Amino acid sequence: MFAQLGSTFGSLFIVWTMFQRFFPLHLQTYVDKYLKRLVKFFDPYIQIKFYEYSSDRFRRSEAYIAIENYLSSKSTEQAKRLKGDSVKQGQSIVLNMDNEEEVLDEFRGVKLFWSKMEALTRSQTISYYPTSGKMYYKLSFHSRYRESVTKSYLKYILEEGKAIGARNRQKKLYTNNSNDDRYGHSRRWSHVVFEHPASFDTLAMDPKKKKEIIDDLVTFHQSKEYYARIGKAWKRGYLLYGPPGTGKSTMIAAIANFLNYDIYDLELTAVKDNTDLRKLLIETSSKSIIVIEDIDCSLDLTGQRKTKPKKEENKVEVCPIKKKADEENESKSSKDESKNSKVTLSGLLNFIDGIWSASGGERLIIFTTNYVEKLDEALIRRGRMDKHIELSYCDFEGFKVLAKNYLNIDSHPSFETIGSLLEESNITPADVAENLMPKTTMGDSETCLDNLIQALKAAKEEAMKKKAEDEEKLKLKADKGLQEEEKLGGS
């Protein structure tokens, strides 16, 4: 019997090989089509596939993420090959099934089979080295339970998966890149766990201004219906400006911790063009902050056109050969600049409040700059950057917050001296914090406050010296102007 069975299978294998090699392709397709129908007739099981990336979507499928979260507990109990990842800042580990694994689930007496698969193209399957394909989860169940699965079970999976994801959620810090690692898609963002400890309680700024920002954030967070009613995308722009060291990056971290939002740190110089910038926006999630730090230094986004210098009457004629060489160098420099300019002002404006900016919702867009006067007015107008926040030099209220943070003191005899010195000098919160930080493990508050007083006195002397130099320059300029007027009057 086994000999006859082996002979039969061998004959069928030879016939199938000859069929694939010698029969026309359109006949093979026709036979394959009806062969599959014949197999389905005897197979009572239904299969549903949930792809990580659909063919018409740019971002990961929410259904795929919910299923992955839901199956994590099932995988821990049943799967033999698992993949682990830490959550909640390394306090716990979540296990998920590896590729080609299968787990069993039960819902209202119905048995359902889940498996994680990877679809490879024909070129990938014949390659010697394995490559990443298109990931999907496959659900198999008996056809008699079709209605129960499609109407009840799938809805239950989505709700439970989202709840599990919310419990295990941890804030992430993303940065943009251009590495392709998916079949038909590219992972444009890489991330690490966001662990910055900044909060509004530890932020050195005026309490009234701090409360104003907090109230604005709370109002935005709770205004989904309001934004829908007035017909605006659920997003808000913040412009943080001020001298270096005034706490712009710390402010962003405090906002992220307050709202429990992810941060997308967008590096414009790494973006190819406006189309790539749009794709980056699409792949950001809701409940996130998109940050472009030092916007004035990222690219030439002033929107100003170059103007030719006016011809002067007494200008000395330049040698034609030298003039031609200068023009060629200027042209070459212009081409290089154009080649390096990947994102235009128009593209960035569309990124902020164009049609595509409405995708996702509940999103903050924050720009930081040290020189707000360098930015184009169209970039920072109300409606794009809705709230302008100036972070200036440290005042007495900010100092008291820093003294509490670094030295754990609320009052001291030196506070009065420090308060008067802060009014007479410009010093950033970063410089104040550096002087308040103990330099040794045995450092005390007296030494730190004395260091700050010395730094404030030095800053005051520097400010007075600079003021005297500026006054001297103005005086010399005025004297020079008077001399020129006297010469013109004499002539």
C-alpha positions in Angstrom: 0.0 0.0 0.0 2.8 2.4 0.9 4.6 1.5 -2.3 1.5 2.2 -4.4 0.9 5.5 -2.5 4.5 6.6 -3.1 4.3 5.8 -6.7 1.0 7.7 -7.1 2.5 10.8 -5.4 5.6 10.6 -7.5 3.6 10.4 -10.7 1.5 13.4 -9.7 4.6 15.4 -8.9 6.0 14.6 -12.4 2.8 15.6 -14.0 2.6 18.9 -12.1 6.2 19.8 -12.9 5.6 19.1 -16.6 2.3 21.1 -16.5 4.2 24.2 -15.0 7.0 23.9 -17.5 5.2 23.2 -20.8 1.7 24.5 -20.5 0.9 28.1 -21.6 0.8 30.6 -18.8 -2.8 31.6 -19.4 -3.9 27.9 -19.1 -1.9 27.5 -15.9 -3.8 30.5 -14.4 -7.1 29.1 -15.5 -6.4 25.7 -14.0 -5.0 27.2 -10.8 -8.1 29.3 -10.4 -10.5 26.4 -10.5 -8.2 24.2 -8.5 -8.4 26.7 -5.7 -12.1 26.8 -5.9 -12.2 23.0 -5.6 -10.0 23.1 -2.5 -12.2 25.8 -1.0 -15.3 23.7 -1.6 -13.9 21.1 0.8 -12.3 23.6 3.2 -14.9 25.0 5.7 -12.5 27.5 7.3 -12.5 31.3 6.5 -9.4 33.4 6.7 -9.1 37.2 7.3 -5.7 39.0 6.9 -4.8 42.2 8.7 -1.8 43.9 7.0 0.6 46.2 8.9 0.5 48.6 5.9 -2.4 48.6 3.6 -1.8 49.3 -0.1 -3.4 52.8 0.1 -2.1 53.9 3.5 1.0 55.6 4.6 1.0 54.8 8.2 0.6 51.5 10.2 -2.9 50.1 10.4 -4.7 50.7 13.8 -6.3 47.3 13.5 -2.9 45.6 13.2 -1.6 47.5 16.3 -4.7 46.6 18.3 -4.4 42.9 17.3 -0.7 42.9 18.3 -1.5 44.3 21.7 -4.4 41.9 22.2 -2.4 38.8 21.3 0.5 39.7 23.6 -1.0 37.8 26.5 -2.1 34.8 24.3 1.4 34.6 22.9 3.0 34.5 26.4 0.9 31.4 27.2 1.0 29.5 24.0 3.7 30.5 21.4 7.1 28.7 21.4 9.0 31.6 19.7 8.5 35.0 21.2 9.8 38.6 20.7 10.2 40.8 23.8 10.2 44.5 24.4 10.3 46.6 27.5 7.6 49.2 28.4 7.0 51.7 31.2 10.7 52.8 31.2 11.9 49.2 31.6 9.6 48.3 34.5 7.9 45.5 32.6 8.4 43.4 29.5 5.8 42.6 26.8 6.1 39.4 24.7 4.7 39.0 21.2 4.6 36.0 18.9 7.4 35.7 16.3 6.9 35.1 12.6 5.2 31.9 11.5 3.8 31.3 15.0 0.1 30.4 15.8 -2.0 30.9 18.9 -5.5 29.8 19.8 -8.2 32.2 21.1 -11.7 31.4 22.3 -14.7 33.8 22.1 -18.2 32.7 23.3 -17.4 29.1 22.7 -15.9 29.7 19.2 -12.3 28.7 18.6 -10.2 31.1 16.5 -6.7 30.6 15.2 -4.3 33.6 14.9 -0.9 33.4 13.1 1.7 36.0 12.2 3.0 35.8 8.7 5.3 37.6 6.3 4.4 37.9 2.6 7.4 37.8 0.4 7.5 38.7 -3.3 8.7 36.2 -5.9 12.1 37.9 -6.2 12.5 37.7 -2.4 11.6 34.1 -2.2 14.3 33.0 -4.6 16.9 35.2 -2.9 19.6 33.5 -0.8 19.5 36.1 1.9 16.2 36.6 3.7 14.7 40.1 3.4 11.8 41.8 5.2 8.4 41.5 3.6 4.9 42.7 4.3 3.8 41.7 7.8 0.2 40.6 8.5 -1.9 38.7 11.1 -4.1 35.9 9.7 -7.4 34.9 11.5 -8.9 31.5 10.7 -12.3 30.2 11.9 -15.1 27.9 10.8 -17.6 29.3 8.3 -20.6 28.7 10.6 -19.3 31.4 13.0 -18.9 34.1 10.3 -21.6 36.4 11.7 -20.4 36.1 15.3 -16.8 36.9 14.3 -17.4 39.8 11.9 -20.0 41.6 14.1 -18.9 40.9 17.6 -15.4 39.4 17.9 -13.5 41.9 15.7 -15.1 44.8 17.5 -14.1 43.3 20.9 -10.5 42.8 19.6 -10.2 46.4 18.6 -11.5 47.8 21.9 -9.5 45.4 24.1 -6.3 46.0 22.0 -6.6 49.8 22.3 -7.2 49.5 26.1 -4.1 47.3 26.5 -2.0 49.7 24.3 -3.2 52.7 26.5 -2.1 50.8 29.7 1.3 50.0 28.3 1.8 53.3 26.5 5.1 55.2 27.1 6.1 58.5 25.6 8.5 58.3 22.7 11.0 60.7 21.1 11.2 60.4 17.3 13.7 61.6 14.8 13.4 61.5 11.0 15.5 59.3 8.8 15.3 57.9 5.2 16.0 54.2 5.8 13.7 51.8 3.9 13.1 48.6 5.8 9.6 47.6 4.7 8.1 46.1 1.6 6.5 49.0 -0.2 7.0 51.4 2.7 9.8 53.2 4.4 10.2 53.8 8.1 10.7 57.5 8.1 10.9 57.9 11.9 13.1 56.2 14.5 12.4 56.5 18.2 13.7 56.1 21.7 11.8 56.2 25.0 11.3 59.7 26.2 12.5 60.0 29.7 13.0 63.8 30.3 12.0 64.6 33.8 11.1 68.3 33.2 7.7 69.6 34.5 6.0 73.0 34.9 6.7 72.8 38.6 10.5 72.8 38.0 10.3 75.3 35.1 12.0 78.6 36.0 9.6 81.3 34.8 7.0 83.8 36.1 4.1 81.9 37.8 1.5 84.0 36.0 3.0 83.2 32.6 3.3 79.6 33.5 -0.4 79.4 34.5 -1.4 81.1 31.2 0.5 78.4 29.2 -1.0 75.6 31.3 -4.5 76.9 30.8 -4.0 77.2 27.1 -2.8 73.6 26.9 -5.7 72.3 28.9 -8.2 74.2 26.8 -6.6 72.8 23.6 -6.6 69.2 24.9 -10.3 69.4 25.7 -11.5 71.1 22.6 -12.0 68.4 20.0 -15.7 69.2 19.5 -15.0 73.0 19.4 -12.4 72.6 16.6 -14.8 70.4 14.7 -17.6 73.0 15.1 -15.6 75.9 13.9 -14.2 73.9 11.0 -10.5 74.0 11.9 -7.9 71.1 12.2 -7.3 70.1 15.8 -3.8 71.5 16.1 -2.1 74.5 17.6 1.2 76.2 16.9 3.6 77.5 19.5 6.6 79.8 18.8 9.2 79.8 21.6 11.8 82.5 21.2 14.5 84.1 23.3 18.3 84.1 24.0 20.1 80.8 24.2 19.9 79.1 27.6 16.4 80.4 28.5 14.7 77.0 28.6 13.1 76.5 25.2 13.9 72.8 25.0 13.0 72.3 28.7 9.6 74.0 28.0 8.9 71.4 25.2 9.8 68.5 27.5 7.5 70.0 30.2 4.6 70.3 27.7 5.1 66.7 26.5 5.1 65.4 30.1 2.0 67.5 31.0 -0.1 66.3 28.1 1.5 62.8 27.9 2.3 63.4 24.2 5.0 61.9 22.0 7.7 64.3 20.5 8.7 64.3 16.8 12.0 66.1 16.5 12.0 67.2 12.8 15.5 67.9 11.3 14.7 69.9 8.2 18.2 69.5 6.7 17.7 65.8 6.5 14.4 66.1 4.4 14.8 65.6 0.7 12.0 67.9 -0.6 8.5 69.1 0.1 7.0 65.7 -0.9 9.2 63.9 1.7 8.2 66.5 4.3 4.5 65.8 3.6 5.1 62.0 4.0 6.8 62.7 7.4 3.8 64.6 8.5 1.4 61.8 7.5 3.3 59.2 9.5 3.1 61.2 12.7 0.5 60.1 15.2 -2.2 62.0 17.1 -1.4 63.2 20.6 2.0 64.3 19.5 4.3 67.4 19.4 6.1 68.2 16.2 9.2 70.2 17.0 11.5 72.2 14.7 14.3 73.7 16.9 16.3 76.7 15.8 14.0 77.2 12.8 16.1 80.2 11.7 19.2 78.0 11.3 17.7 75.0 9.7 17.2 76.3 6.2 16.9 79.7 4.4 13.2 80.2 5.1 13.1 84.0 5.2 11.3 84.1 1.8 13.3 87.2 0.8 14.6 87.5 -2.7 18.1 88.5 -3.5 18.4 92.1 -4.8 21.1 93.4 -7.0 23.2 96.2 -5.4 22.5 99.7 -6.8 25.1 101.0 -9.2 27.2 103.7 -7.7 28.2 106.8 -9.6 31.8 106.9 -8.6 32.3 103.1 -8.7 35.7 102.0 -10.1 35.3 99.9 -13.2 36.3 96.3 -12.6 38.5 94.4 -15.0 36.2 92.4 -17.5 38.1 89.2 -17.0 37.8 89.5 -13.2 34.2 90.5 -13.5 33.4 87.4 -15.6 35.2 85.1 -13.1 33.2 86.7 -10.2 30.0 86.2 -12.1 30.8 82.5 -12.7 31.7 82.0 -9.1 28.5 83.7 -8.0 26.5 81.5 -10.5 28.2 78.4 -9.2 27.5 79.4 -5.6 23.9 80.0 -6.5 23.5 76.6 -8.0 25.1 74.9 -5.0 22.8 76.8 -2.7 19.8 75.8 -4.8 20.9 72.2 -4.8 21.3 72.1 -1.0 17.9 73.8 -0.5 15.6 70.9 -0.1 12.5 72.4 1.5 10.9 75.6 0.4 9.1 78.2 2.5 5.9 77.3 0.7 6.4 73.6 1.5 6.8 74.3 5.2 3.7 76.6 5.3 1.7 73.8 3.8 3.2 71.4 6.3 2.0 73.6 9.2 -1.6 74.4 8.0 -2.2 72.8 4.6 -4.8 70.2 3.8 -2.5 67.3 4.9 -2.0 68.9 8.3 -5.5 67.9 9.3 -4.6 64.2 9.3 -4.3 62.7 12.7 -5.6 65.5 14.9 -4.6 66.6 18.5 -1.2 67.8 17.5 1.1 70.7 18.6 3.6 72.2 16.3 6.4 74.1 18.1 9.1 76.2 16.6 12.1 77.6 18.6 14.4 80.3 17.6 17.0 82.6 19.2 16.3 85.4 16.7 12.6 85.8 15.9 13.2 88.9 13.8 14.9 86.7 11.2 11.8 84.6 10.5 9.4 85.4 7.6 6.1 87.0 8.8 4.1 84.4 6.9 5.7 81.6 8.9 4.9 83.0 12.4 1.6 84.8 11.8 -1.4 84.0 14.0 -3.2 80.9 12.7 0.1 79.1 12.1 2.0 80.0 15.3 -1.1 80.7 17.4 0.8 81.5 20.6 4.1 83.3 20.9 6.0 82.7 24.1 9.1 84.8 24.9 11.5 83.1 27.2 13.8 85.8 28.5 16.5 86.2 31.1 16.1 84.9 34.6 14.1 87.1 37.0 13.6 86.7 40.8 10.6 84.4 40.5 12.5 82.1 38.2 15.5 82.2 40.6 13.3 81.0 43.5 12.1 78.0 41.5 15.7 77.1 40.7 16.8 77.6 44.3 14.0 75.2 45.4 15.0 72.7 42.7 18.8 72.7 43.2 19.2 73.6 46.9 15.8 72.7 48.3 15.5 76.1 50.1 12.6 78.6 50.0 14.3 81.6 51.6 17.8 82.8 52.5 19.4 86.1 53.6 21.2 86.3 50.3 17.9 86.3 48.3 17.5 90.1 48.7 21.0 90.7 47.2 20.4 88.3 44.4 17.1 89.9 43.6 18.5 93.3 43.2 21.4 92.0 41.1 19.0 90.1 38.8 17.3 93.4 38.0 20.6 95.0 37.0 22.1 92.2 34.9 21.1 89.8 32.1 21.7 86.2 33.0 20.0 83.1 31.6 18.3 80.5 33.8 20.9 78.0 32.5 23.7 80.1 33.9 21.8 80.5 37.2 21.3 76.8 37.4 25.0 76.1 36.7 26.0 78.3 39.6 23.4 76.8 42.0 24.4 73.2 41.2 26.8 71.9 43.9 30.2 71.1 42.5 31.0 68.4 45.1 28.9 66.0 47.1 29.7 68.0 50.2 28.6 71.3 48.6 26.2 73.5 50.6 23.7 76.2 49.8 26.0 79.0 51.1 28.8 78.3 48.7 26.4 77.9 45.7 24.6 81.2 46.5 28.0 83.0 46.9 29.0 81.6 43.5 25.8 83.0 42.0 26.3 86.4 43.5 29.8 86.6 42.1 28.5 85.6 38.6 25.8 88.2 38.8 28.3 90.9 39.7 30.5 89.9 36.8 27.5 89.9 34.5 26.6 93.4 35.8 30.1 94.7 35.2 30.1 93.2 31.7 26.7 94.8 30.9 28.0 98.3 32.1 31.1 97.9 30.1 29.2 97.0 27.0 26.8 99.9 27.6 29.7 102.4 27.9 31.2 101.0 24.6 27.9 101.4 22.8 27.6 105.0 24.1 31.1 105.7 22.9 30.4 104.3 19.4 27.2 106.4 19.2 29.1 109.5 20.2 31.9 108.9 17.6 29.2 108.3 15.0 27.5 111.6 15.9 30.8 113.5 15.9 31.6 112.1 12.4 28.2 113.1 11.2 28.7 116.7 12.4 32.1 116.9 10.7 30.6 115.8 7.4 27.8 118.4 7.8 30.4 121.1 8.5 32.3 120.1 5.3 29.2 120.2 3.2 28.2 123.6 4.7 31.7 125.0 4.0 31.6 123.8 0.4 
